[in-house]
Amino acid sequence: MRSSLIVRAATRLLVSLSLMFSIWMLLRGHNEPGGGFIGGLIGSTGFILYAIAHGSRAAREALRLDPQTIAVVGLGIALLAGVAAWIPGDALFTGQWLFLWPSEDSKGVPLSTVLVFDIGVYLVVLGSVLTLVLALEEEV
Amino acid sequence: MAAGQDKAPFLGGTPGIISILVPTALFVWFAQFVPQVAAGEVLAWRFAWVPSLGVETGILLDGLSLSFALLISGIGALVTLYASSYMGGHVHYTRFVTYLLSFMTGMLGLVLSDNLLSLFVFWEITTISSYLLIGFDADQAKARRNALQALLVTGTGGLAFLAGIILIGFAAGTFDISAIEGSLAEHPLYLPIFLLVVAGAFTKSAQVPFHFWLPNAMAAPTPVSAYLHSATMVKGGVYLLARMNPSLGGTDIWFWTLVVFGGVTAVFASILALKQTDIKQVLAYTTLMALGTLVMFLGVGTPEAVKAAMTFLLVHSFYKAALFLMIGVVDHGTGTRDATVLRGLARAMPLTALAAGLAALSMAGIPPLFGFIGKEFMYKAALDADPAMLWVTACTFAASALMFAAAGVVAWRPFVGKLADTPVKAHEGGVAMLTGPLLLGALGLGLGLFPDYAEALVRPAAAAVAGVPVKVDLYLWGGVNTALILSLATFAVGFVIYLLHGRLRGWLGGWKSRFDPGWDRLMDWVAAGAKWQTRVIQTGQLRRYIFVTFLTLAFALGWSVWRGGIWPAIDLGDDLRVKHWSVLIFITAGAAIVAFTNSRMTAVAALGVVGVGVALIFIMFGAPDVAITQLLVEVLQVVLVAVAMLKLPLLNPERVKTLRIWDLGLALIIGGLTTLILLAVMATPFDLTLTEFFEATSAPLAYGRNIVNVILVDFRALDTFGEIAVVVIAALGAYALLRGTRKGME
């Protein structure tokens, strides 16, 4: 697919921006609007832009992994996050929290299986959307 | 079919050894309960099945289920041992034993279940695994067709049975068999329950007019035939009738239905048996005779009849399994099963002949074999004073005499006389193949000489079927009485039939059964009907599909509005501000452009406008997460459709004007109805329990302030997991589909 130089140059910037934006959305999701689903959508939009400007082959190379693989790996991560609740003997998919360096003012840096789960969702959405879009691009 | 006994690894290798050990272990395990059950005890285990719905299931081990369980596991062990040699060299041997073991699992579950629902699950497992077994030689069209026939006939009956089960649940208030109190005969639902259950039982046990699938099931490899026919599958229906006898039996309709259909099946099948030249087919038809007889005696339902039925159940299982296995040995050793060809095999295959002889003597009902006792007790039960029993006596007599002749055809003629030429030079089978027939044949003799041992099973089984204790005293010699005289007459008539059977076969040869061709015609009709409705409904025009879908939706919505009497007061009120009106106009404008434009690209973009407008609404009402998602999905959708559109063929975008008017009308109707329903929904007080719960608990319990996200990843994480799994599956499916079309085009 051919496109103008301006589009190609602009997308290079936009893609990295939208990827960073998507990860920011993913991480803030638990307290502010955002989360894995939205983050995944934003991230995939970035790659789609890239695919439109540079062609789907280039987008696949930039991804490094097959989008299907990303989706399936995401599903696996989400499952692991859910199953992790078994280790302390909780019911499946119960969130496990760990607060690093707590202090007087704040609870500390939260690490949780919930975040891992959200990352899984992110990857699933990203992978699935890209699977579809790239296949469509190559197909038609 | 008898594939490479010589290449077969010892006992079929690992899969073979597993397949032999499992039923053997089960048999030993079940056998330990015989003394307890013989003493009249009923063993039951209960465990939760769907605890959230309060559904329990259980294992019920009484005389009836124990007898069946022993037959299933015992004959199962012999059959798998036999199959390890008969099929051991087959490429798909592992698959074969897997099917066989799943069949066994289904059958054991069926007879052991105390819960009708779990019983049904196992019932269907036997249906499906027998489908796989009958169609095992899947490269043969005949095997496929016959497997499908068995599946459809027994599967349809299974559905009827399921409906019957549900009605029983209503009528009795429980699905637990042991908890059904007394008889359901007085219940208003009795007739439909009876008909549905009997439909299930009759199709499974191949009673006339559903008998035709069973001889066709002979397309299966011989060990399967032995298993399906002797111990198990086809007796599933008999088991069901026996099991339901205390709650459904004892009525006039029960008596007449079972007695008439059973009797007709028994006599009709034994006549057809004599027509066959393939000895496996002869046996298949005699199985029908046995099933008919069992059904008939269960229909009679007196303690004497139940006792006779349970005795005959054992008798038949032993001799029929032995004979089927024997036929496999003969087929293997000579290369043919044609009764008109086989002669004098006793010299070449003495052990096979011995097994065949023992089993056939039992089948013919000749003393001192177990079969004699079975027949004797059937006559005793049939010679009841009731005039209705004349029919039973006549059917039993006719079927027994024909059976005597059939036994001669199967196991006397092929073995006596001068050794005939066969495709393969006749030779004896191996140890693994001969163990089963010899052991089962010997059992027929042993239990005939010492019938007391059989009583241990027959007594509790008869008690379970009758619902009350039954006095069982089996003996070989009961003095000279009417039953014995009838037996002697049976031998005489049977002997005459045997002498004439060659000529009879000639006469019967011209007589064609109409059931099986009728089945094919029925299938043709079904296929033609399917084609017709496909032509009418599946036009292949996407536009038409969408129109029909939305038309259905319009009817559904309209129906709920009409039924619900939803006519909310439309009050625009003061809440509507300029911003609301602007969004409304924005969305309407987008929709109007979609409807009126002639350019696909414009339509796609305008559709995006609608989506953005909806996102705006979400933002206004404080749902930023949903709004963002909506916005992103809209963008993606526009991009996707645009990408797809680039390469779509440029059809004439001018749509037909009249069609557009229809679309417009439908769209207005759906829009109006949806609005009505939404207004009605909004008018009802909104249940805030959940909202309040999530608001109150999301931060302290899940450490998150974004409730939507907390719900997604914490409170309802399992749901989310299910959803993302669906997303992955859908994406992979679509990917495969796109790849497939591309390959197709290349």
Contacts between the chains, C-beta under 8 A, distances in Angstrom:
chain1	res1	chain2	res2	distance
A	29	B	706	6.3
A	29	B	709	4.6
A	29	B	713	7.9
A	30	B	703	7.3
A	30	B	704	4.0
A	30	B	705	7.5
A	30	B	706	5.9
A	30	B	709	5.5
A	30	B	710	6.8
A	30	B	713	7.4
A	31	B	704	5.9
A	31	B	705	4.2
A	31	B	706	5.4
A	32	B	705	7.5
A	32	B	706	5.9
A	33	B	624	4.1
A	33	B	625	4.8
A	33	B	628	5.9
A	33	B	706	6.4
A	33	B	708	7.9
A	34	B	625	7.5
A	34	B	628	7.6
A	34	B	706	7.3
A	34	B	709	7.1
A	35	B	625	7.0
A	35	B	706	7.2
A	35	B	708	7.6
A	35	B	709	4.2
A	35	B	712	6.4
A	35	B	713	7.1
A	36	B	712	7.9
A	36	B	713	7.2
A	37	B	629	6.3
A	37	B	712	7.2
A	38	B	625	6.9
A	38	B	628	5.1
A	38	B	629	5.7
A	38	B	632	6.5
A	41	B	629	6.9
A	41	B	632	3.9
A	41	B	633	6.8
A	41	B	636	6.6
A	42	B	632	6.4
A	44	B	636	7.2
A	45	B	632	6.6
A	45	B	635	6.3
A	45	B	636	6.5
A	45	B	639	7.8
A	48	B	636	7.3
A	48	B	639	5.8
A	52	B	639	7.7
A	52	B	643	7.9
A	68	B	731	7.3
A	68	B	732	6.1
A	68	B	735	6.4
A	71	B	727	7.6
A	71	B	728	4.7
A	71	B	731	5.9
A	71	B	732	7.5
A	72	B	728	6.3
A	74	B	724	7.2
A	74	B	728	7.7
A	75	B	724	6.1
A	75	B	725	6.0
A	75	B	728	5.2
A	78	B	720	7.8
A	78	B	721	5.6
A	78	B	724	6.1
A	79	B	721	6.7
A	82	B	717	6.1
A	82	B	718	7.0
A	82	B	721	6.0
A	92	B	718	6.6
A	93	B	717	3.9
A	93	B	718	4.9
A	93	B	721	6.9
A	95	B	702	5.8
A	95	B	703	7.8
A	95	B	713	7.5
A	95	B	714	4.8
A	95	B	717	7.6
A	97	B	703	6.0
A	107	B	703	7.8
A	110	B	703	6.3
A	112	B	703	7.3
A	114	B	702	7.0
A	114	B	704	7.7
A	114	B	713	4.9
A	114	B	714	5.5
A	114	B	717	7.6
A	117	B	713	5.1
A	117	B	717	6.0
A	117	B	720	7.7
A	117	B	721	7.9
A	118	B	709	7.6
A	118	B	713	5.1
A	120	B	724	7.2
A	121	B	712	7.7
A	121	B	713	7.3
A	121	B	720	6.6
A	121	B	724	5.6
A	124	B	724	4.2
A	124	B	727	5.8
A	124	B	728	5.8
A	125	B	724	7.4
A	125	B	727	6.9
A	127	B	728	7.4
A	127	B	731	7.2
A	128	B	727	4.8
A	128	B	728	5.8
A	128	B	730	7.2
A	128	B	731	3.6
A	129	B	636	6.4
A	129	B	731	7.6
A	131	B	731	4.3
A	131	B	732	7.0
A	131	B	734	7.5
A	131	B	735	5.0
A	132	B	640	7.1
A	132	B	731	5.5
A	132	B	734	5.5
A	132	B	735	7.0
A	133	B	636	7.8
A	133	B	639	7.3
A	133	B	640	6.2
A	133	B	643	6.9
A	135	B	734	7.1
A	135	B	735	4.9
A	135	B	738	4.4
A	135	B	739	7.0
A	136	B	640	6.4
A	136	B	643	5.5
A	136	B	644	5.8
A	136	B	738	6.6
A	137	B	643	5.8
A	138	B	742	7.7
A	139	B	738	4.6
A	139	B	741	7.0
A	139	B	742	5.6
A	140	B	643	6.7
A	140	B	644	5.7
A	140	B	646	6.4
A	140	B	647	3.4
A	140	B	648	7.4
